[in-house]
Each structure stands twice: as structure tokens, then as C-alpha cells.
């Protein structure tokens, strides 16, 4: 069990980017399902407020589902779906009009 423990703790502090190269944040902690003995999410802090806008303001961070993780190396790559969480201001204005 030393192998998985080392891998999990090695995630903490790594920068997280979308698969398109957009900075998402930094891994602060790992969410685990102890019954299934699996990682279910990454707690991200120092989040990119351009991506999360008001959703992350005043909070310590966000939880990214581990299913979105595509690769782990020097950085963590997550699916570009995270970029679609942000609606550009132009789209918001069009909807309001």
C-alpha cells in the first residue's frame, strides 16, 4: 500500500491545467472513497477566477471530479470541460438582453 499512498501525496502541490493549457489551480488535497479505496476528486485551491468566476469567490477552492483527470505528471491535466464552466461576459449579456 506504500505505492498508492506515495502517489496520492505526490499530487498535493501540483499545478492543474486543462488539456488546452489553461491554468485551473493547484492541488491542495485529495478526496477519497474509503469504501471503494479510490480517489474521487481533487481539492483545488489558488483557482483561476477567470474560469470559476463568482462560484469560487470567497471559498477556499473547488473540487474537481477525478474522472476529469486525463494525465498526471509534473502537472495534472484535466478535461477541457472545466473551461466550459465559465460563460464569457458577452454570452451573459446576450442572454440578459
C-alpha positions in Angstrom: 0.0 0.0 0.0 3.0 2.3 0.1 2.9 2.8 -3.7 -0.6 4.3 -3.9 0.0 6.4 -0.8 3.1 7.9 -2.3 1.3 8.7 -5.5 -1.6 10.3 -3.7 0.6 12.6 -1.5 2.7 13.4 -4.6 -0.4 15.1 -6.2 -0.6 17.7 -3.4 1.0 21.0 -4.6 0.9 20.1 -8.3 -0.5 22.7 -10.7 -3.6 21.7 -12.6 -4.1 22.7 -16.2 -6.9 21.9 -18.7 -6.0 19.8 -21.7 -5.9 23.1 -23.7 -3.2 24.5 -21.4 -5.4 26.8 -19.3 -4.3 27.1 -15.6 -7.0 25.7 -13.3 -5.4 25.9 -9.9 -3.2 23.9 -7.5 -4.0 20.6 -5.8 -4.5 21.1 -2.1 -5.9 17.8 -1.1 -7.4 14.6 -2.5 -10.9 13.3 -1.9 -11.1 9.6 -1.3 -13.9 7.0 -1.2 -12.6 4.7 1.6 -15.2 2.0 0.9 -14.1 1.7 -2.7 -10.5 2.6 -1.9 -10.4 5.1 -4.8 -9.7 8.7 -5.5 -13.0 10.6 -6.3 -11.8 14.2 -6.6 -9.1 16.8 -6.3 -9.5 19.7 -4.0 -8.1 22.7 -5.9 -7.1 26.0 -4.3 -5.5 29.1 -5.8 -8.1 28.7 -8.5 -8.2 30.6 -11.8 -11.0 33.0 -11.1 -11.4 33.6 -14.9 -12.6 30.0 -15.1 -14.7 29.8 -12.0 -15.9 33.5 -11.6 -18.2 34.0 -8.7 -18.5 30.3 -8.0 -15.1 30.3 -6.3 -15.0 33.8 -4.8 -14.9 33.7 -1.0 -14.4 29.9 -1.0 -11.2 28.0 -0.3 -11.3 26.3 -3.7 -13.3 23.8 -5.7 -13.5 20.0 -6.0 -12.7 18.6 -9.5 -14.1 15.1 -10.1 -11.2 12.7 -10.6 -13.0 11.4 -13.7 -11.9 14.6 -15.4 -8.2 13.9 -14.8 -6.6 12.9 -18.0 -2.9 12.7 -17.0 -0.6 13.1 -14.0 3.0 14.1 -14.4 4.9 17.2 -13.5 1.4 18.8 -13.7 -2.1 17.4 -13.6 -4.1 17.6 -16.8 -7.9 17.7 -16.6 -10.5 17.6 -19.4 -11.3 20.8 -21.2 -14.8 20.5 -19.8 -13.6 22.7 -17.0 -13.3 25.6 -19.4 -16.9 25.3 -20.3 -18.0 26.0 -16.8 -17.1 29.7 -17.5 -19.6 31.7 -19.5 -17.9 34.7 -21.2 -19.4 38.1 -20.2 -20.6 38.6 -23.8 -22.7 35.5 -23.7 -24.2 36.5 -20.3 -25.1 39.9 -21.7 -26.7 38.4 -24.7 -28.8 36.1 -22.5 -29.9 39.1 -20.4 -30.9 41.2 -23.4 
